[in-house]
Amino acid sequence: MVLGTSLNTIKEIDTIQALSIARELSSSSEIELKVGAAEIMGEYGQEKDQAFIEMMVLNSEVKDYNKLRTLLAYAYYVIRKGIPAMKGAPELLTQVKKNGNQYTGWYYDMIIERFLEMLTSEQELINSEIDGLNPQTDSGSINKLNKKKSELSSLYDQLSPLLGPQENKE
């Protein structure tokens, strides 16, 4: 508990050092320390930290309120990093829906709704960009944008059915 509090204090002073310590703590045998590490990585981590955050969300040893803490770390990471970080979200959030608890249930739908908003917003930007292009001279760019829009639509279609009550197994 003291180390977790210290990590939060370090985070306020030196985010780079806090992230470095969090990465070291990710191999700890103490769940509380690993959860704290996931939170720091969610807030400041890079692409190399995403797998650890996702693993912590799905870790069956993470219980009770800590399960919510890891889910929020994941959500914060994805919101901060954007849609490329969302590629594994349908599978991860499906598992959370099946194996979540009362705590994850508090924010589950809000996280999905926020992800859906991000996808919708990006699709609207693509539509605006396509509207500004000339179909005769910019067909290659239009095709690339339509492909990206299709990928976003597919991700949206995978996430939207997840809205609704969790099973709350714990």
C-alpha positions as CSV (number, residue, x, y, z in Angstrom):
1,M,0.0,0.0,0.0
2,V,2.9,2.4,0.9
3,L,4.6,1.6,-2.5
4,G,1.3,2.3,-4.3
5,T,0.9,5.6,-2.6
6,S,4.5,6.5,-3.3
7,L,4.0,5.7,-6.9
8,N,1.1,8.1,-7.1
9,T,3.2,10.8,-5.5
10,I,6.1,10.2,-7.9
11,K,3.6,10.4,-10.8
12,E,2.7,13.9,-9.8
13,I,6.4,14.9,-9.7
14,D,8.0,12.9,-12.5
15,T,5.8,11.0,-14.9
16,I,8.8,9.4,-16.8
17,Q,10.2,8.0,-13.5
18,A,6.7,6.8,-12.5
19,L,6.3,5.0,-15.8
20,S,9.7,3.4,-15.4
21,I,8.9,2.2,-11.9
22,A,5.5,1.0,-13.1
23,R,7.2,-1.1,-15.7
24,E,9.4,-2.7,-13.1
25,L,6.5,-3.4,-10.8
26,S,4.6,-5.1,-13.6
27,S,6.6,-8.2,-12.9
28,S,5.7,-8.2,-9.2
29,S,3.9,-11.0,-7.6
30,E,1.7,-8.6,-5.7
31,I,-1.6,-7.9,-7.5
32,E,-2.0,-4.5,-5.9
33,L,1.3,-3.4,-7.3
34,K,0.5,-4.7,-10.7
35,V,-2.8,-2.9,-10.7
36,G,-1.0,0.3,-9.7
37,A,1.5,-0.3,-12.5
38,A,-1.4,-0.8,-15.0
39,E,-3.0,2.5,-13.9
40,I,0.3,4.4,-14.5
41,M,0.7,2.8,-17.8
42,G,-2.9,3.6,-18.7
43,E,-2.2,7.2,-18.0
44,Y,1.3,7.6,-19.4
45,G,2.2,4.4,-21.2
46,Q,3.2,3.7,-24.7
47,E,2.3,1.0,-27.2
48,K,4.6,-1.5,-25.5
49,D,2.6,-1.1,-22.3
50,Q,-0.8,-1.9,-23.9
51,A,-0.4,-5.7,-23.7
52,F,0.3,-5.6,-20.0
53,I,-2.7,-3.4,-19.4
54,E,-5.0,-5.7,-21.4
55,M,-3.5,-8.7,-19.6
56,M,-4.3,-7.1,-16.2
57,V,-7.9,-6.5,-17.3
58,L,-8.3,-10.1,-18.2
59,N,-6.3,-11.5,-15.2
60,S,-8.5,-13.8,-13.1
61,E,-6.4,-13.0,-10.0
62,V,-7.6,-9.4,-10.2
63,K,-10.7,-9.1,-8.0
64,D,-13.3,-6.7,-6.7
65,Y,-12.4,-3.0,-7.1
66,N,-9.1,-3.7,-8.6
67,K,-10.9,-5.2,-11.6
68,L,-12.5,-1.8,-12.2
69,R,-9.2,-0.1,-11.7
70,T,-7.6,-2.1,-14.5
71,L,-10.6,-1.6,-16.8
72,L,-10.4,2.1,-16.3
73,A,-6.7,2.1,-17.0
74,Y,-7.4,0.3,-20.3
75,A,-10.1,2.7,-21.2
76,Y,-8.0,5.7,-20.4
77,Y,-5.1,4.3,-22.4
78,V,-7.3,3.7,-25.5
79,I,-9.0,7.1,-25.2
80,R,-5.5,8.8,-24.9
81,K,-4.0,6.8,-27.7
82,G,-7.0,6.7,-30.1
83,I,-8.6,4.3,-32.4
84,P,-5.4,2.3,-33.3
85,A,-5.3,1.2,-29.6
86,M,-8.9,0.0,-29.8
87,K,-8.3,-2.9,-32.2
88,G,-8.5,-5.6,-29.5
89,A,-11.4,-3.9,-27.7
90,P,-14.2,-6.1,-28.9
91,E,-12.6,-9.3,-27.6
92,L,-11.4,-7.8,-24.4
93,L,-14.7,-6.1,-23.6
94,T,-16.6,-9.3,-24.4
95,Q,-14.5,-11.1,-21.8
96,V,-15.2,-8.3,-19.3
97,K,-18.9,-8.5,-20.0
98,K,-18.8,-12.2,-19.3
99,N,-16.5,-12.2,-16.3
100,G,-17.0,-8.7,-14.9
101,N,-18.2,-7.8,-11.5
102,Q,-20.4,-5.2,-9.9
103,Y,-17.5,-2.7,-10.0
104,T,-16.8,-3.1,-13.7
105,G,-20.5,-2.9,-14.3
106,W,-20.5,0.7,-13.0
107,Y,-18.5,2.0,-16.0
108,Y,-18.8,-0.7,-18.6
109,D,-21.5,0.9,-20.8
110,M,-19.9,4.3,-20.5
111,I,-16.6,3.0,-21.8
112,I,-18.2,1.3,-24.8
113,E,-20.3,4.5,-25.5
114,R,-17.1,6.6,-25.4
115,F,-15.3,4.2,-27.8
116,L,-18.4,4.3,-30.1
117,E,-18.3,8.1,-30.0
118,M,-14.6,8.0,-31.0
119,L,-15.4,5.8,-33.9
120,T,-18.3,7.9,-35.1
121,S,-16.3,11.1,-34.9
122,E,-13.5,9.6,-36.9
123,Q,-16.0,8.3,-39.5
124,E,-17.5,11.8,-39.8
125,L,-14.0,13.3,-40.3
126,I,-13.4,10.8,-43.1
127,N,-16.7,11.6,-44.7
128,S,-15.7,15.3,-44.6
129,E,-12.4,14.5,-46.1
130,I,-13.9,12.4,-48.9
131,D,-16.4,15.2,-49.6
132,G,-13.5,17.6,-50.2
133,L,-11.8,15.3,-52.7
134,N,-12.4,15.1,-56.5
135,P,-13.5,11.6,-57.5
136,Q,-11.8,12.0,-60.9
137,T,-8.4,12.8,-59.6
138,D,-8.3,11.5,-56.1
139,S,-9.8,8.0,-56.5
140,G,-6.8,6.4,-54.8
141,S,-7.2,8.6,-51.7
142,I,-10.9,8.1,-51.7
143,N,-10.5,4.3,-51.8
144,K,-8.0,4.4,-48.9
145,L,-10.4,6.5,-46.9
146,N,-13.3,4.3,-47.6
147,K,-11.3,1.3,-46.5
148,K,-10.4,3.0,-43.3
149,K,-14.1,4.0,-42.8
150,S,-15.1,0.3,-43.4
151,E,-12.6,-0.9,-40.7
152,L,-14.0,1.7,-38.3
153,S,-17.6,0.6,-39.1
154,S,-16.7,-3.0,-38.5
155,L,-15.2,-2.1,-35.1
156,Y,-18.3,-0.1,-34.3
157,D,-20.5,-3.1,-35.3
158,Q,-18.5,-5.4,-33.0
159,L,-18.6,-3.0,-30.0
160,S,-22.2,-1.8,-30.2
161,P,-23.9,-5.1,-29.3
162,L,-21.9,-5.2,-26.1
163,L,-24.0,-2.4,-24.6
164,G,-26.3,-3.7,-22.0
165,P,-26.1,-5.5,-18.6
166,Q,-23.1,-7.5,-17.6
167,E,-23.3,-11.0,-16.2
168,N,-21.3,-10.0,-13.1
169,K,-20.0,-13.4,-12.2
170,E,-18.0,-12.3,-9.2
